[in-house]
Amino acid sequence: MKYDVKNFTIEEKIKLLSGKNNWETNDLDGKLPSVFLADGPHGLRKTNDEQTKCGTVPATAMPSLAVLSSSWDRELCYLNAQTIADDCIENNVDVLLAPGVNIKRSPLCGRNFEYFSEDPYLTSELASSYVDGLQDRGVGTCVKHYCLNNKEYERIYQSSEVEERALREIYLKSFERIVKKAKPLTIMCSYNKVNGVPMTENKWLLKDVLRDEFGFDGLIMSDWCAVKNPYKSAKATLDLEMPARSLSYPILKEAYDRGLITEEEIDFCVQNLFNLIERLENMKEKRKVSFSIKERHENAVKIASESIVLLKNDGVLPIKSGNVLISGNKLNEPAIGGGGSSNVKPRTKVLSLQEELEKQGNIAKLSTVSASISETWSKQVYVVYDKAYESDSVILLITSKMGEDQDRQSIKLAPMIEDFINQVAKNNKKVTVCLFTGSAVDMSAWIDNVSAVIWCGFAGEGVFSALAQILTGKISPSGKLSESYPLSIDDTPTGLNLGDAFVDNYSEGLMVGYRYYDKYNKNVLFPFGYGLSYANFEYSDLNIEKQTGTDYIVKFKIKNTSDIDAKEISQVYVKDVCSSVIRPEKELKGFSKNLIKAGETVEVSILLDKSSFSYYSVPLKSDYVENGWFEILVGSSSKDIKLVGKIKINLPETEQISTEYVKTVDEIYDNYWGNIVFSMPED
Ligand code: BGC
């Protein structure tokens, strides 16, 4: 061990429990290397006053995680992270504060654009690739925000009140799987309380669950300014308070002098910092830049082009010819990123959609008019309506910004923007709306009046190049939604409720996202896993092969029946047919994205294992698979199930809780009385 707690005084060790400044760990005046931390996750956001005077260094602006996750592509997530790694290496950043893996519980959460999905399986699969992509290149990751920080309202004070199965199966599952699969070097502890206890002092969740049960052996740091009492945090095994705070040392020193915290407890945290420093040193050889700036930009374009989701198309797309009008409410400042700590300053100039379309060259004539609608009407809207009437088709770029520290109050677009879309649609029958929004949108006011809708999200500096390729049919869209789009906010399990500033009751339990809409038979605007293509696919030949115990290989075929090459995302859901505990109707347990050439067929193979069938048993304190029938549902979305198979799991009786299977009322009656043993007192 190169750095050993034994070689440091108690005063030095106490200093190491908090940062040196905003972004670095304490180096004890050069006795130790300091670790440089910088935001993510949508590219590098390094705030370095010396280099930039103020602001952040320019870097490749990658798609936001909500967009990236719509690719449903593990390899693209890896490529995305490797691209960001280059910027980290060039800027001497040791650990990127990314990725954010909180579950999207409500579409109102202001940071949904920074998170992957409403589903823990999809989140953990993609986030693990992201972690691998950075760490394989010698850059540490910081998986955040652990845990139950599912909205921004009163994020520092409010307690997320959740029962244990939902906690385990929905909210902790992604952290657990990422820790086990990808071994992130660090984890960031969130601002909020969980069941009344601040996460920064929640020893049960930090030590007993994260470290001892999930096996996390890295460093836990606080979210920025999340620590309330530093000695209570250190006792809960929160290793590092960030950023530096002058009050922390005296509080910790006094707590130590008074015996409120032991040297052993301090050593535990300090050793985790030493381990981080050593791990980073051991990874140094991997820190080699592999993409030129141009290639990084091309990666950003490629990822955006495979993530953008086509939501509606009545045949107007792709646009092959004609006079096309481009308009929108923020034409000159397109939303390529969301607000807050993830906002990247793009290094490569972002060309407009018009410039990118002109590069494609097959649209006869393009004209652009910005409507610049915000709070007030602008006269230009009339010019847009006029132009719309004269044009063969219209592309509307509609931006609705969102950012950290603030939740949305509505999932509708502003009324003036809705009206603008409708007015344009009155004057032109071929309107394509491209949404630059961070999360689900209620489109009820206008969707029936337009011909096509494309969700671009906040897709980074490559968005217009990617969008131009999709609009003109150079590539077929292949993204699918990683969150459900409800018909309205009233249809969501949480509605407009964001908690009362003290408590947010997670009373919907396990039924988050599609689990809720499925369970209560609610229609949605667009289901989880949904996205259109220019191609058509046919699913067939489902075959489920048993390996051992709970391991199965699910095989099926997909044929591209169209004349264009395209990618299709297929999804495997598992349904527990008859269970003795409440379970969702079905849960995502596998997926695959395949390029299928025109007219060709591919065979997809997906592995299911114990975790595909288990639920968390609170009394047993572990995951548990109950014997019985399970359905294997293969779909192109969570609502469009193409193939159904069934299997019966039959684990040895020794692995099962005692159960009685009764078929008739008589049998219930017989069993009931038959099993009661009367013990009579002896005379
Ligand atoms: C955010 C984190 C971020 C940190 C540093 C906090 O406000 O919640 O996600 O990494 O600031 O910028």
Residues whose N, C-alpha, C, O or C-beta is under 5 A from the ligand:
A	BS01	BGC	D39 L97 D223 W224 S341
